[in-house]
Structures are given as C-alpha cells and as structure tokens.
Amino acid sequence: MANPPVCRIMDYNKFKFDEAQRARESRRKSTNASLKEMKYRLKIGPGDFDTKTRKVAGFLADGHKVKITIMFRGREVERPQFGQDILNRIADTVHSVGKVESMPRLDGRNMVMVLAPDKRAQAAAKAAAHPADEAPAATPAPSRRQQAAASTSSTRQPAGASPNGDAPASNA
C-alpha cells in the first residue's frame, strides 16, 4: 500500500463518456451471427435449387449460420436418402464459403442440416479469385502520342506512289 494512497482526479462526465465509447466499440466489433433458415422440398426444380442455394451462399458470406430444412410430405418420408442427396449437393455447392456444422439428421417429417461460415475457405476462395493482386505489375500501355507516331510511320509512302503499291499513275 502506497503512503500516501495514489489517487487520480478525474472528470466524471468524461470518464462515463469514454466508458460508453469503449462499450459501443466492443459491440460494433462483435459479430451478430444469427441463424437463417432455408426450406427445400424433395421435388425441387433445378432453377429453384440454384436460386435458394445462391441465397444460402450469400448468408454464409455475410457471416450467418444457415439451417437447411428438407420438408417431406406423404410417403416421401420413406425415402430419406433423396433428402440426404439434396443436402449433400447444397454442401458441395457452398463449400467455398461454408462448412457443415451439424450433419443431416431426420427430425420427424423434416431433415435438418446446419451450415456455418468458414473464414479460411472464404479467404482461400478470395485469394484464388484475385491472383492479379499478387502478380507483378504489367508494362504500361503506350501513350496516344506513341500510338500515333507508330501508325503514321508505318503507313507513310513515298511521293507519287499509289496506295496499292502499283506503279504511279501518269497523267499523259
């Protein structure tokens, strides 16, 4: 214990303001990963499948978890392997932005799988998409003046020559 005790004279309003700023900054830096849900049917067409899967990839790219639900109706529940195939196709399609967090499981008349964003896969996909950022700079394009000089020097012809390279025309 220090003698005399160490104290600091502070402006209380400034202290409360700084504390509120730190709290606001920490809230801003924290991620709000909510759970989105996308429902598929067993008999889904290719256009609908592509549209819904693009939406799922967008959710994953934004940092959200996605719950994929395959809804079975009637006797479709007797063939869960078809639902499993659809879920595997979705997982294969979005593997560049997400990973399977919980494997497909049958839950009553629904088959459920949860996908989570995969930061490493997203970074690798971004690096593969933009290899030009790491490549050395290319040679600059010639200026207009250089282009004009090159075009006029290659098209100049001696005086009296015809444009097609024949003998000069005589005016006799």
Backbone as JSON Lines, residues from 0, in Angstrom:
{"i":0,"aa":"M","n":[0.84,-1.18,0.0],"ca":[0.0,0.0,0.0],"c":[0.88,1.24,0.0]}
{"i":1,"aa":"A","n":[0.59,2.14,-0.94],"ca":[1.38,3.36,-1.04],"c":[1.02,4.32,0.08]}
{"i":2,"aa":"N","n":[2.02,5.11,0.46],"ca":[1.78,6.07,1.53],"c":[2.23,7.42,1.02]}
{"i":3,"aa":"P","n":[1.48,8.38,0.76],"ca":[0.02,8.44,0.81],"c":[-0.6,7.66,-0.34]}
{"i":4,"aa":"P","n":[-1.88,7.27,-0.22],"ca":[-2.53,6.49,-1.28],"c":[-2.55,7.26,-2.6]}
{"i":5,"aa":"V","n":[-2.34,6.51,-3.7],"ca":[-2.33,7.13,-5.02],"c":[-3.77,7.35,-5.48]}
{"i":6,"aa":"C","n":[-4.07,8.53,-5.91],"ca":[-5.41,8.8,-6.44],"c":[-5.28,9.65,-7.69]}
{"i":7,"aa":"R","n":[-6.32,9.67,-8.43],"ca":[-6.34,10.4,-9.68],"c":[-7.57,11.27,-9.7]}
{"i":8,"aa":"I","n":[-7.38,12.52,-9.99],"ca":[-8.51,13.43,-10.06],"c":[-9.02,13.39,-11.49]}
{"i":9,"aa":"M","n":[-10.32,13.05,-11.63],"ca":[-10.91,12.83,-12.96],"c":[-12.18,13.63,-13.11]}
{"i":10,"aa":"D","n":[-12.48,13.9,-14.36],"ca":[-13.78,14.48,-14.69],"c":[-14.74,13.3,-14.87]}
{"i":11,"aa":"Y","n":[-15.76,13.23,-14.03],"ca":[-16.66,12.07,-14.04],"c":[-17.42,11.96,-15.36]}
{"i":12,"aa":"N","n":[-17.85,13.08,-15.92],"ca":[-18.59,13.03,-17.19],"c":[-17.71,12.51,-18.32]}
{"i":13,"aa":"K","n":[-16.43,12.93,-18.33],"ca":[-15.52,12.43,-19.36],"c":[-15.29,10.93,-19.18]}
{"i":14,"aa":"F","n":[-15.17,10.49,-17.94],"ca":[-14.99,9.07,-17.65],"c":[-16.18,8.25,-18.15]}
{"i":15,"aa":"K","n":[-17.39,8.71,-17.88],"ca":[-18.6,7.99,-18.33],"c":[-18.68,7.99,-19.86]}
{"i":16,"aa":"F","n":[-18.32,9.11,-20.51],"ca":[-18.35,9.19,-21.96],"c":[-17.36,8.19,-22.56]}
{"i":17,"aa":"D","n":[-16.12,8.16,-22.06],"ca":[-15.11,7.23,-22.57],"c":[-15.54,5.77,-22.37]}
{"i":18,"aa":"E","n":[-16.16,5.49,-21.23],"ca":[-16.64,4.13,-20.96],"c":[-17.73,3.74,-21.96]}
{"i":19,"aa":"A","n":[-18.63,4.67,-22.26],"ca":[-19.7,4.4,-23.23],"c":[-19.1,4.19,-24.62]}
{"i":20,"aa":"Q","n":[-18.07,4.97,-24.97],"ca":[-17.42,4.81,-26.28],"c":[-16.77,3.44,-26.41]}
{"i":21,"aa":"R","n":[-16.09,2.99,-25.35],"ca":[-15.46,1.66,-25.37],"c":[-16.51,0.57,-25.5]}
{"i":22,"aa":"A","n":[-17.62,0.71,-24.8],"ca":[-18.69,-0.29,-24.88],"c":[-19.29,-0.32,-26.28]}
{"i":23,"aa":"R","n":[-19.48,0.84,-26.88],"ca":[-20.04,0.91,-28.23],"c":[-19.07,0.28,-29.24]}
{"i":24,"aa":"E","n":[-17.78,0.55,-29.08],"ca":[-16.78,-0.01,-29.98],"c":[-16.72,-1.53,-29.87]}
{"i":25,"aa":"S","n":[-16.81,-2.06,-28.66],"ca":[-16.77,-3.52,-28.49],"c":[-18.02,-4.17,-29.07]}
{"i":26,"aa":"R","n":[-19.16,-3.49,-28.96],"ca":[-20.39,-4.03,-29.57],"c":[-20.28,-4.03,-31.09]}
{"i":27,"aa":"R","n":[-19.64,-2.99,-31.64],"ca":[-19.5,-2.89,-33.09],"c":[-18.58,-3.99,-33.62]}
{"i":28,"aa":"K","n":[-17.55,-4.32,-32.88],"ca":[-16.6,-5.33,-33.33],"c":[-17.12,-6.74,-33.18]}
{"i":29,"aa":"S","n":[-18.06,-6.94,-32.29],"ca":[-18.59,-8.3,-32.11],"c":[-19.49,-8.65,-33.29]}
{"i":30,"aa":"T","n":[-19.5,-9.91,-33.66],"ca":[-20.31,-10.33,-34.81],"c":[-21.67,-10.8,-34.33]}
{"i":31,"aa":"N","n":[-22.68,-10.41,-35.05],"ca":[-24.03,-10.86,-34.76],"c":[-24.38,-11.97,-35.74]}
{"i":32,"aa":"A","n":[-23.98,-13.17,-35.43],"ca":[-24.23,-14.3,-36.32],"c":[-25.6,-14.88,-35.96]}
{"i":33,"aa":"S","n":[-26.58,-14.51,-36.74],"ca":[-27.9,-15.05,-36.49],"c":[-28.09,-16.32,-37.3]}
{"i":34,"aa":"L","n":[-29.09,-17.06,-36.98],"ca":[-29.38,-18.32,-37.68],"c":[-30.47,-18.06,-38.71]}
{"i":35,"aa":"K","n":[-30.12,-18.23,-39.97],"ca":[-31.09,-18.11,-41.06],"c":[-31.57,-19.51,-41.41]}
{"i":36,"aa":"E","n":[-32.74,-19.6,-41.99],"ca":[-33.27,-20.92,-42.38],"c":[-33.73,-20.88,-43.82]}
{"i":37,"aa":"M","n":[-33.4,-21.94,-44.55],"ca":[-33.85,-22.08,-45.93],"c":[-34.53,-23.43,-46.03]}
{"i":38,"aa":"K","n":[-35.76,-23.42,-46.54],"ca":[-36.53,-24.67,-46.65],"c":[-36.58,-25.14,-48.09]}
{"i":39,"aa":"Y","n":[-36.28,-26.39,-48.27],"ca":[-36.32,-27.05,-49.58],"c":[-37.38,-28.13,-49.54]}
{"i":40,"aa":"R","n":[-37.88,-28.49,-50.69],"ca":[-38.77,-29.63,-50.82],"c":[-38.03,-30.73,-51.54]}
{"i":41,"aa":"L","n":[-38.49,-31.96,-51.4],"ca":[-37.82,-33.09,-52.02],"c":[-37.88,-32.99,-53.55]}
{"i":42,"aa":"K","n":[-39.01,-32.53,-54.08],"ca":[-39.17,-32.41,-55.54],"c":[-38.94,-30.97,-55.95]}
{"i":43,"aa":"I","n":[-37.7,-30.5,-55.8],"ca":[-37.37,-29.11,-56.15],"c":[-36.75,-29.08,-57.54]}
{"i":44,"aa":"G","n":[-37.14,-28.11,-58.32],"ca":[-36.61,-27.97,-59.68],"c":[-35.22,-27.38,-59.66]}
{"i":45,"aa":"P","n":[-34.5,-27.53,-60.77],"ca":[-33.12,-27.03,-60.8],"c":[-33.02,-25.51,-60.65]}
{"i":46,"aa":"G","n":[-33.96,-24.77,-61.21],"ca":[-33.93,-23.31,-61.08],"c":[-34.13,-22.86,-59.64]}
{"i":47,"aa":"D","n":[-35.13,-23.44,-58.98],"ca":[-35.39,-23.11,-57.58],"c":[-34.21,-23.53,-56.71]}
{"i":48,"aa":"F","n":[-33.64,-24.69,-56.99],"ca":[-32.49,-25.17,-56.21],"c":[-31.33,-24.19,-56.33]}
{"i":49,"aa":"D","n":[-31.04,-23.75,-57.55],"ca":[-29.93,-22.82,-57.75],"c":[-30.18,-21.49,-57.05]}
{"i":50,"aa":"T","n":[-31.41,-20.97,-57.14],"ca":[-31.74,-19.7,-56.51],"c":[-31.6,-19.78,-55.0]}
{"i":51,"aa":"K","n":[-32.17,-20.82,-54.4],"ca":[-32.1,-20.96,-52.95],"c":[-30.67,-21.19,-52.49]}
{"i":52,"aa":"T","n":[-29.9,-21.95,-53.25],"ca":[-28.52,-22.23,-52.87],"c":[-27.66,-20.98,-52.98]}
{"i":53,"aa":"R","n":[-27.91,-20.12,-53.98],"ca":[-27.2,-18.85,-54.06],"c":[-27.51,-17.98,-52.85]}
{"i":54,"aa":"K","n":[-28.76,-18.0,-52.42],"ca":[-29.16,-17.23,-51.24],"c":[-28.44,-17.75,-50.0]}
{"i":55,"aa":"V","n":[-28.34,-19.08,-49.88],"ca":[-27.63,-19.69,-48.75],"c":[-26.17,-19.26,-48.76]}
{"i":56,"aa":"A","n":[-25.54,-19.27,-49.94],"ca":[-24.13,-18.86,-50.05],"c":[-23.97,-17.39,-49.65]}
{"i":57,"aa":"G","n":[-24.95,-16.56,-49.99],"ca":[-24.9,-15.15,-49.59],"c":[-24.99,-14.98,-48.09]}
{"i":58,"aa":"F","n":[-25.88,-15.76,-47.45],"ca":[-26.0,-15.71,-45.99],"c":[-24.68,-16.12,-45.34]}
{"i":59,"aa":"L","n":[-24.07,-17.18,-45.85],"ca":[-22.81,-17.66,-45.29],"c":[-21.7,-16.63,-45.49]}
{"i":60,"aa":"A","n":[-21.68,-15.98,-46.65],"ca":[-20.66,-14.96,-46.91],"c":[-20.84,-13.77,-45.98]}
{"i":61,"aa":"D","n":[-22.08,-13.49,-45.56],"ca":[-22.34,-12.4,-44.63],"c":[-22.01,-12.77,-43.19]}
{"i":62,"aa":"G","n":[-21.69,-14.05,-42.95],"ca":[-21.31,-14.48,-41.61],"c":[-22.42,-15.11,-40.8]}
{"i":63,"aa":"H","n":[-23.55,-15.43,-41.43],"ca":[-24.67,-16.05,-40.71],"c":[-24.58,-17.57,-40.8]}
{"i":64,"aa":"K","n":[-25.1,-18.22,-39.77],"ca":[-25.28,-19.68,-39.87],"c":[-26.59,-19.91,-40.61]}
{"i":65,"aa":"V","n":[-26.66,-21.04,-41.31],"ca":[-27.86,-21.34,-42.11],"c":[-28.34,-22.74,-41.75]}
{"i":66,"aa":"K","n":[-29.62,-22.83,-41.42],"ca":[-30.26,-24.11,-41.15],"c":[-31.02,-24.52,-42.41]}
{"i":67,"aa":"I","n":[-30.63,-25.63,-43.0],"ca":[-31.27,-26.13,-44.21],"c":[-32.28,-27.19,-43.78]}
{"i":68,"aa":"T","n":[-33.52,-27.04,-44.24],"ca":[-34.58,-27.98,-43.9],"c":[-35.16,-28.57,-45.17]}
{"i":69,"aa":"I","n":[-35.17,-29.89,-45.24],"ca":[-35.86,-30.58,-46.33],"c":[-37.19,-31.06,-45.75]}
{"i":70,"aa":"M","n":[-38.3,-30.61,-46.36],"ca":[-39.62,-30.99,-45.86],"c":[-40.15,-32.17,-46.67]}
{"i":71,"aa":"F","n":[-40.53,-33.22,-45.98],"ca":[-41.11,-34.4,-46.63],"c":[-42.62,-34.35,-46.46]}
{"i":72,"aa":"R","n":[-43.34,-34.77,-47.51],"ca":[-44.8,-34.86,-47.43],"c":[-45.23,-36.26,-47.86]}
{"i":73,"aa":"G","n":[-46.21,-36.77,-47.17],"ca":[-46.78,-38.07,-47.54],"c":[-45.76,-39.19,-47.44]}
{"i":74,"aa":"R","n":[-45.66,-39.97,-48.51],"ca":[-44.77,-41.13,-48.5],"c":[-43.32,-40.77,-48.8]}
{"i":75,"aa":"E","n":[-43.03,-39.47,-49.01],"ca":[-41.65,-39.06,-49.27],"c":[-40.75,-39.38,-48.08]}
{"i":76,"aa":"V","n":[-41.31,-39.42,-46.88],"ca":[-40.51,-39.65,-45.68],"c":[-39.91,-41.05,-45.67]}
{"i":77,"aa":"E","n":[-40.44,-41.95,-46.5],"ca":[-39.91,-43.31,-46.58],"c":[-38.6,-43.36,-47.36]}
{"i":78,"aa":"R","n":[-38.25,-42.29,-48.05],"ca":[-37.02,-42.23,-48.86],"c":[-36.1,-41.1,-48.36]}
{"i":79,"aa":"P","n":[-35.55,-41.22,-47.17],"ca":[-34.71,-40.12,-46.65],"c":[-33.4,-39.95,-47.42]}
{"i":80,"aa":"Q","n":[-32.98,-40.98,-48.17],"ca":[-31.71,-40.86,-48.9],"c":[-31.81,-39.79,-49.99]}
{"i":81,"aa":"F","n":[-33.02,-39.53,-50.53],"ca":[-33.17,-38.47,-51.52],"c":[-32.95,-37.1,-50.88]}
{"i":82,"aa":"G","n":[-33.45,-36.92,-49.67],"ca":[-33.21,-35.68,-48.93],"c":[-31.74,-35.53,-48.6]}
{"i":83,"aa":"Q","n":[-31.11,-36.63,-48.24],"ca":[-29.67,-36.62,-47.95],"c":[-28.88,-36.18,-49.19]}
{"i":84,"aa":"D","n":[-29.29,-36.66,-50.37],"ca":[-28.62,-36.28,-51.61],"c":[-28.72,-34.78,-51.86]}
{"i":85,"aa":"I","n":[-29.9,-34.21,-51.63],"ca":[-30.09,-32.77,-51.82],"c":[-29.2,-31.99,-50.86]}
{"i":86,"aa":"L","n":[-29.16,-32.4,-49.6],"ca":[-28.33,-31.7,-48.62],"c":[-26.85,-31.81,-48.97]}
{"i":87,"aa":"N","n":[-26.43,-32.95,-49.48],"ca":[-25.03,-33.11,-49.88],"c":[-24.7,-32.21,-51.08]}
{"i":88,"aa":"R","n":[-25.65,-32.09,-52.02],"ca":[-25.44,-31.19,-53.16],"c":[-25.3,-29.74,-52.7]}
{"i":89,"aa":"I","n":[-26.12,-29.35,-51.72],"ca":[-26.03,-27.98,-51.19],"c":[-24.67,-27.77,-50.53]}
{"i":90,"aa":"A","n":[-24.24,-28.74,-49.71],"ca":[-22.95,-28.61,-49.01],"c":[-21.8,-28.54,-50.01]}
{"i":91,"aa":"D","n":[-21.87,-29.33,-51.09],"ca":[-20.82,-29.29,-52.11],"c":[-20.81,-27.96,-52.85]}
{"i":92,"aa":"T","n":[-22.0,-27.39,-53.08],"ca":[-22.1,-26.14,-53.83],"c":[-21.52,-24.97,-53.03]}
{"i":93,"aa":"V","n":[-21.76,-24.93,-51.73],"ca":[-21.34,-23.78,-50.91],"c":[-20.06,-24.06,-50.11]}
{"i":94,"aa":"H","n":[-19.29,-25.1,-50.49],"ca":[-18.11,-25.44,-49.7],"c":[-17.06,-24.34,-49.72]}
{"i":95,"aa":"S","n":[-17.12,-23.41,-50.67],"ca":[-16.13,-22.34,-50.73],"c":[-16.41,-21.25,-49.7]}
{"i":96,"aa":"V","n":[-17.6,-21.18,-49.14],"ca":[-17.92,-20.15,-48.16],"c":[-18.38,-20.71,-46.82]}
{"i":97,"aa":"G","n":[-18.7,-22.0,-46.76],"ca":[-19.21,-22.55,-45.52],"c":[-18.83,-23.99,-45.33]}
{"i":98,"aa":"K","n":[-19.08,-24.46,-44.11],"ca":[-18.8,-25.85,-43.78],"c":[-20.0,-26.41,-43.02]}
{"i":99,"aa":"V","n":[-20.12,-27.72,-43.01],"ca":[-21.23,-28.38,-42.34],"c":[-20.94,-28.38,-40.84]}
{"i":100,"aa":"E","n":[-21.84,-27.76,-40.09],"ca":[-21.66,-27.73,-38.64],"c":[-22.33,-28.93,-37.99]}
{"i":101,"aa":"S","n":[-23.55,-29.25,-38.43],"ca":[-24.21,-30.46,-37.93],"c":[-24.67,-31.27,-39.15]}
{"i":102,"aa":"M","n":[-24.31,-32.53,-39.14],"ca":[-24.62,-33.41,-40.26],"c":[-26.14,-33.57,-40.4]}
{"i":103,"aa":"P","n":[-26.61,-33.95,-41.6],"ca":[-28.06,-34.11,-41.8],"c":[-28.64,-35.16,-40.86]}
{"i":104,"aa":"R","n":[-29.78,-34.81,-40.27],"ca":[-30.48,-35.77,-39.39],"c":[-31.98,-35.62,-39.62]}
{"i":105,"aa":"L","n":[-32.67,-36.72,-39.47],"ca":[-34.12,-36.75,-39.67],"c":[-34.79,-36.3,-38.38]}
{"i":106,"aa":"D","n":[-35.66,-35.32,-38.48],"ca":[-36.34,-34.77,-37.31],"c":[-37.84,-34.78,-37.62]}
{"i":107,"aa":"G","n":[-38.49,-35.89,-37.35],"ca":[-39.91,-36.02,-37.69],"c":[-40.08,-36.12,-39.19]}
{"i":108,"aa":"R","n":[-40.81,-35.19,-39.77],"ca":[-41.01,-35.17,-41.22],"c":[-40.03,-34.25,-41.92]}
{"i":109,"aa":"N","n":[-39.06,-33.74,-41.21],"ca":[-38.07,-32.83,-41.79],"c":[-36.67,-33.42,-41.62]}
{"i":110,"aa":"M","n":[-35.81,-33.14,-42.58],"ca":[-34.4,-33.47,-42.46],"c":[-33.66,-32.14,-42.34]}
{"i":111,"aa":"V","n":[-32.79,-32.03,-41.33],"ca":[-32.17,-30.76,-40.98],"c":[-30.65,-30.88,-41.03]}
{"i":112,"aa":"M","n":[-30.01,-29.83,-41.55],"ca":[-28.55,-29.71,-41.55],"c":[-28.22,-28.25,-41.28]}
{"i":113,"aa":"V","n":[-27.16,-27.99,-40.51],"ca":[-26.76,-26.62,-40.21],"c":[-25.4,-26.36,-40.84]}
{"i":114,"aa":"L","n":[-25.31,-25.24,-41.58],"ca":[-24.05,-24.81,-42.2],"c":[-23.55,-23.57,-41.47]}
{"i":115,"aa":"A","n":[-22.23,-23.49,-41.3],"ca":[-21.62,-22.34,-40.64],"c":[-20.63,-21.7,-41.6]}
{"i":116,"aa":"P","n":[-20.42,-20.39,-41.51],"ca":[-19.44,-19.75,-42.38],"c":[-18.04,-20.24,-42.05]}
{"i":117,"aa":"D","n":[-17.22,-20.4,-43.08],"ca":[-15.85,-20.87,-42.92],"c":[-14.92,-19.76,-43.4]}
{"i":118,"aa":"K","n":[-14.31,-19.06,-42.44],"ca":[-13.46,-17.91,-42.77],"c":[-12.25,-18.32,-43.6]}
{"i":119,"aa":"R","n":[-11.64,-19.47,-43.27],"ca":[-10.46,-19.9,-44.02],"c":[-10.8,-20.21,-45.47]}
{"i":120,"aa":"A","n":[-11.93,-20.88,-45.68],"ca":[-12.33,-21.21,-47.06],"c":[-12.67,-19.94,-47.83]}
{"i":121,"aa":"Q","n":[-13.3,-18.97,-47.17],"ca":[-13.64,-17.72,-47.84],"c":[-12.38,-16.96,-48.23]}
{"i":122,"aa":"A","n":[-11.38,-16.95,-47.34],"ca":[-10.12,-16.26,-47.65],"c":[-9.39,-16.95,-48.79]}
{"i":123,"aa":"A","n":[-9.4,-18.29,-48.8],"ca":[-8.75,-19.03,-49.88],"c":[-9.46,-18.79,-51.21]}
{"i":124,"aa":"A","n":[-10.8,-18.75,-51.2],"ca":[-11.55,-18.51,-52.42],"c":[-11.3,-17.09,-52.94]}
{"i":125,"aa":"K","n":[-11.19,-16.13,-52.02],"ca":[-10.92,-14.76,-52.43],"c":[-9.53,-14.64,-53.03]}
{"i":126,"aa":"A","n":[-8.55,-15.31,-52.43],"ca":[-7.18,-15.27,-52.96],"c":[-7.11,-15.94,-54.33]}
{"i":127,"aa":"A","n":[-7.86,-17.02,-54.53],"ca":[-7.87,-17.7,-55.83],"c":[-8.58,-16.86,-56.88]}
{"i":128,"aa":"A","n":[-9.56,-16.07,-56.48],"ca":[-10.32,-15.26,-57.42],"c":[-9.54,-14.03,-57.87]}
{"i":129,"aa":"H","n":[-8.61,-13.56,-57.05],"ca":[-7.87,-12.35,-57.37],"c":[-6.36,-12.6,-57.38]}
{"i":130,"aa":"P","n":[-5.85,-13.45,-58.28],"ca":[-4.4,-13.67,-58.3],"c":[-3.64,-12.48,-58.88]}
{"i":131,"aa":"A","n":[-4.3,-11.56,-59.56],"ca":[-3.63,-10.41,-60.17],"c":[-3.1,-9.45,-59.1]}
{"i":132,"aa":"D","n":[-3.67,-9.47,-57.89],"ca":[-3.19,-8.59,-56.84],"c":[-1.76,-8.94,-56.44]}
{"i":133,"aa":"E","n":[-1.38,-10.21,-56.55],"ca":[-0.06,-10.64,-56.14],"c":[0.91,-10.68,-57.3]}
{"i":134,"aa":"A","n":[0.45,-10.59,-58.54],"ca":[1.32,-10.66,-59.71],"c":[2.06,-9.34,-59.89]}
{"i":135,"aa":"P","n":[3.26,-9.35,-60.5],"ca":[3.96,-8.09,-60.74],"c":[3.19,-7.23,-61.73]}
{"i":136,"aa":"A","n":[3.44,-5.95,-61.65],"ca":[2.7,-5.01,-62.5],"c":[3.08,-5.23,-63.96]}
{"i":137,"aa":"A","n":[2.11,-5.13,-64.84],"ca":[2.34,-5.3,-66.27],"c":[2.95,-4.03,-66.84]}
{"i":138,"aa":"T","n":[3.53,-4.12,-68.03],"ca":[4.1,-2.94,-68.66],"c":[2.98,-2.01,-69.06]}
{"i":139,"aa":"P","n":[3.2,-0.7,-68.9],"ca":[2.11,0.24,-69.21],"c":[1.84,0.27,-70.7]}
{"i":140,"aa":"A","n":[0.61,0.6,-71.04],"ca":[0.2,0.7,-72.44],"c":[0.86,1.93,-73.06]}
{"i":141,"aa":"P","n":[1.14,1.89,-74.36],"ca":[1.76,3.06,-74.99],"c":[0.8,4.24,-74.99]}
{"i":142,"aa":"S","n":[1.37,5.44,-74.9],"ca":[0.54,6.64,-74.86],"c":[-0.05,6.89,-76.25]}
{"i":143,"aa":"R","n":[-0.97,7.83,-76.32],"ca":[-1.6,8.16,-77.61],"c":[-0.57,8.73,-78.59]}
{"i":144,"aa":"R","n":[0.35,9.5,-78.05],"ca":[1.37,10.09,-78.92],"c":[2.24,8.99,-79.53]}
{"i":145,"aa":"Q","n":[2.61,7.97,-78.71],"ca":[3.41,6.87,-79.22],"c":[2.63,6.05,-80.24]}
{"i":146,"aa":"Q","n":[1.34,5.85,-79.98],"ca":[0.5,5.1,-80.91],"c":[0.37,5.85,-82.23]}
{"i":147,"aa":"A","n":[0.18,7.16,-82.16],"ca":[0.03,7.97,-83.38],"c":[1.32,7.95,-84.19]}
{"i":148,"aa":"A","n":[2.46,8.05,-83.51],"ca":[3.75,8.04,-84.2],"c":[3.97,6.7,-84.88]}
{"i":149,"aa":"A","n":[3.61,5.63,-84.24],"ca":[3.8,4.3,-84.81],"c":[2.89,4.09,-86.01]}
{"i":150,"aa":"S","n":[1.67,4.58,-85.96],"ca":[0.73,4.36,-87.06],"c":[1.11,5.21,-88.27]}
{"i":151,"aa":"T","n":[1.6,6.42,-88.07],"ca":[1.95,7.26,-89.21],"c":[3.25,6.8,-89.85]}
{"i":152,"aa":"S","n":[4.19,6.29,-89.08],"ca":[5.46,5.86,-89.67],"c":[5.28,4.59,-90.49]}
{"i":153,"aa":"S","n":[4.35,3.75,-90.14],"ca":[4.16,2.51,-90.88],"c":[3.3,2.7,-92.13]}
{"i":154,"aa":"T","n":[2.55,3.8,-92.2],"ca":[1.67,3.99,-93.35],"c":[2.2,5.02,-94.33]}
{"i":155,"aa":"R","n":[3.35,5.62,-94.07],"ca":[3.89,6.63,-94.99],"c":[4.37,5.95,-96.27]}
{"i":156,"aa":"Q","n":[4.1,6.63,-97.37],"ca":[4.52,6.12,-98.68],"c":[5.3,7.21,-99.39]}
{"i":157,"aa":"P","n":[6.18,6.79,-100.26],"ca":[6.92,7.83,-100.99],"c":[5.98,8.63,-101.88]}
{"i":158,"aa":"A","n":[6.4,9.84,-102.2],"ca":[5.56,10.72,-103.02],"c":[5.36,10.12,-104.39]}
{"i":159,"aa":"G","n":[4.18,10.14,-104.9],"ca":[3.87,9.63,-106.21],"c":[3.52,8.16,-106.23]}
{"i":160,"aa":"A","n":[3.64,7.44,-105.13],"ca":[3.3,6.01,-105.11],"c":[1.81,5.86,-104.91]}
{"i":161,"aa":"S","n":[1.25,4.86,-105.52],"ca":[-0.18,4.64,-105.35],"c":[-0.41,3.85,-104.05]}
{"i":162,"aa":"P","n":[-1.6,3.94,-103.48],"ca":[-1.88,3.28,-102.21],"c":[-1.8,1.76,-102.28]}
{"i":163,"aa":"N","n":[-2.02,1.14,-103.45],"ca":[-2.0,-0.32,-103.53],"c":[-0.63,-0.87,-103.93]}
{"i":164,"aa":"G","n":[0.4,-0.02,-104.07],"ca":[1.75,-0.48,-104.35],"c":[2.07,-0.61,-105.83]}
{"i":165,"aa":"D","n":[1.14,-0.23,-106.73],"ca":[1.4,-0.31,-108.18],"c":[2.28,0.89,-108.6]}
{"i":166,"aa":"A","n":[2.61,0.88,-109.86],"ca":[3.4,2.0,-110.42],"c":[2.57,3.25,-110.37]}
{"i":167,"aa":"P","n":[3.21,4.4,-110.25],"ca":[2.46,5.65,-110.16],"c":[1.66,5.88,-111.44]}
{"i":168,"aa":"A","n":[0.52,6.45,-111.28],"ca":[-0.34,6.75,-112.43],"c":[0.2,7.96,-113.17]}
{"i":169,"aa":"S","n":[0.15,7.89,-114.5],"ca":[0.66,9.02,-115.28],"c":[-0.52,9.81,-115.82]}
{"i":170,"aa":"N","n":[-0.33,11.09,-115.92],"ca":[-1.4,11.95,-116.4],"c":[-1.13,12.36,-117.85]}
{"i":171,"aa":"A","n":[-0.81,11.49,-118.77],"ca":[-0.46,11.84,-120.13],"c":[-1.64,11.87,-121.03]}
